[in-house]
Amino acid sequence: MNPRKSRRGDPFAGKARDYDRWYHTSAGAFIDRVETDLAFALCPPVAGERVLDVGTGTGNFAAKLYHHGCRVTGIDISPDMLARARQKAVDEGFEARWILADVTSIPLPDATYDAVYSMTAVEFVPDLAAAHREMMRVLKPGGRLLVGTIAGDGPWGLAYAQRAREKPDSIFAHARFPTLEEVLALDPDDVEASGECLYVPPDADEDDFNSGMESAMREAGRPAGFLCVLWRKPPGDGAP
């Protein structure tokens, strides 16, 4: 396979600009913040490390990694998303290496990266086991893999699945939302930590997307909408 061409097409064609606009809404900015806070609490970025951002999209998470001092490579299946990421890097003054690639066949050498992050991307990968093997393969021994995903049994995953049934042309028709148990089962022996967030439900008012409501919903026992799992590659393990 040509590593610069996806076997799965580009489900995000023409959607990059709308994707970025969402981050500027009250709900989008809040959701982005709580998800990033959870990811960085479990797997803090370390200045100087080489990191891979899988499913980088328009470069939103890659920019955060760069501003923490990381040397960033971002890969994505979507040419449109990567074009937006490249332009954003120029406009906002951050640096990353961008590669058009499928996570199930990453065109990079074994044991290259200190950390791999993948945020809200595995939902669109049909073969999670293959994706996990590839992300672990490119990690250095002792390296960290952090995967964040919409929870399939949470309110956001259920709402998106319903939207896909109602609108077959929706981007969510290309998605499958895994549960925490399914993600943990990808490699239970090397799991180091996991966590959940996004307790504010999708039907909340725009004004309810705030830290106070997030805490109140969590304390009330509402289900989480987003999960993260952290793995550590065993020391001395050159490839999984």
N, C-alpha and C positions, 0 to 999 in steps of 0.2 A: 504493500500500500504506500502511496505517496503520503508521507507524514504531514504534508501541508494541506491535505484534502480530507474532509470528514466523510466517513461512511454513512453518516446519519443525516446529511443535509444541514440546513440552517433554519431551525424553527424560529430564530430570533430576527430573521431578515426584516428590515424596515422598522424595528421596534426599539432601536437603541436610544433615540431621542426621547421617546415617551418613558422609557425605563429611567433615564436620568431625571426627568421632570418629577417622577414620583418621590425622589429623595428630598425634594424641596417642599413637599407638603408636610403638614404637621404630623400626620400619622407616619409617613415615610421616614421622616427625620428621626422620630422617636423610635420606631422599629429598628432602623439601622443602628441607632446608638445602643439599644439594649442587647441586640445580637452581637455587636462588636465588643461590648463590655464583657459579655460572657466568654466569647472566644479568647479575648486577651487575658482574662482572669485565669483561664485554663492553660493557655499557651502564650505567655507574654513574648512579644517580639524582642529580639536581642540585637542591638546595634552591631553592624558588621557581618551578621550572618547572611548566608545565601538562602533565600526563601523562594518557594514556588507557590504562586497563587493559581489554583486550578479552577477553571470556570470564572476567569477574571472579569468577564463581561465588559463593561465600559471603564474598568480600572478603578472603581470606587474603593475596594479593599486594598488593591495594590498601592494606591496613594497613601493609605494609612500605614502600611508596612514600610514604605519608603520614608515617611516622616518619622518613623521610629528608628531610622538609621539602617534599615535592612537593604541588602542588594537583591532586587526583586526581578523575578521572571514571571510573566503572566501568560497563561495559555487559555485558549477558548476555542470552541467549535464554530463560532460565528464570525465571519469576516466583517459584518457590519458592526458588531460589538467591538471588535479589535480596532477598527478604523476610528471609532469614537474614543476608545481608550488612548490611542496614539495622539489624537488631537487634544484630548484633555490633558495629557502629560505635558504637551507643549504649552497649552494655555495656562496651566496651574503650576508649572515649574517643578515637576517631579520626573524621575527617571525610572524606566523599567525596560526589560527586554520582552518583546511581545512575540508569541509564536501561535500560529493557527494549528491546532492539534486536538485530537480526540484523547480524552483521559484514559481510555482503554488501550491506547497505543501511543504513549508519550515518546516523542523523538529526542530523548535525552539520555545520557549515560547513567549507569548504575551509580548509586552512592554519591550523588552530586550535591544535594541540598541538606542544610542543617534543619530546616523545617518546611513542611508543606501544609498550606491552608486551603480549604475548599469550603466556601460559604454559599449556600443556596444554589448549588450546582448539581449535586448528585441526584436531585429530584428528576433531572432530565437525562440520566444515564441508565440505559436499559440493563446493563450488566454491572451491578454494584461490586460484585466480587472481583471482576477483572479490573475495575477502576481502583479498588483498594490495593490490589497486588501491584499495579503500576505505580501508585503513589508511594507505597512502601519501598518499591524497588529503587526509586530515584533518591531516597533518603540515605544519608550517611548512617553508619551504625551509631546507635544512641540518639538519632534524630527523632523529631516529633511530627506527628501527623494529626492535624485538627480538622474534623469535618463538622460543619454546621448545616442543618437542614430543617425545613418545615416538618413538623411531626405529623405523621399520617393519621394518628388517632387523636390529634388535637383539633381545636376549633378552626384553625386556619387551614390545615390540611383537608378537613372535611368540607369546608366552604369552597376551597379551590376545586376539589373533586366534583362537588355539585355543579360548580360553574362549568367545568369541562363537559359534564353530561348535558347541560342545557345549551351550551354553545360549543359544538364540535370544532369550530375554527379558532377557539381560544388557545392561547399559548399553553394553558394548563392541560389541554388534551394530550400534550406531549410529555406530561409529567406523571411520576408515581412517587407518592410521599411515604417514605419508610417510617416505621415506628422505632423507638429507642431500642427495643429488643432486637429488631432486625439489624440495626447499625452495629450494636455491640457484638452480635453474632458473626460479623465479618471477620473478626480476629479477637476472640475473647481473651486469649492468653496475654496479649500485649496491651490491653486497655490500661491506661493510667488514671483516667478520670472522665467524668461526664457531668453534664449539667443541663438545666432547662431554663427557659425564660419566655417572654411574650405571653403574659397572662391576660392582658387586655384582649377581649375577643374582637373578631372582625366586624361585628355589628355595633360596636361602640360608637358613640358620637365622636366627632373629630376632637372636641375639647377634652375627651377622656383619655387621649393618648399622652399620658404624663406619668411621672415616677410615682406619684401618690396613688393613682388608680392601679398601676402595676403592682405595687405592694399590697393594696387592699384586695385585689383579685387573687394574688398568691396566698395571702393569709386566709382567704375565704375558701381555699381548696379548689379553686378553678383550675382546669387542666392547662398545661403549658402549650404554646403554639410552636415553639422552636426548641431544638435540642442541639447540643454539641457533644462530640466524643473525641477524646484525646488518646492516641496510641503513641508508644515509644518503641522504636525499632531496637531489637536486642543488640547490645554491644558485640562487635565482632561479626555481625551478620551482614555480609556484603550484599546479599540479595535475598529476598524472601523466598 
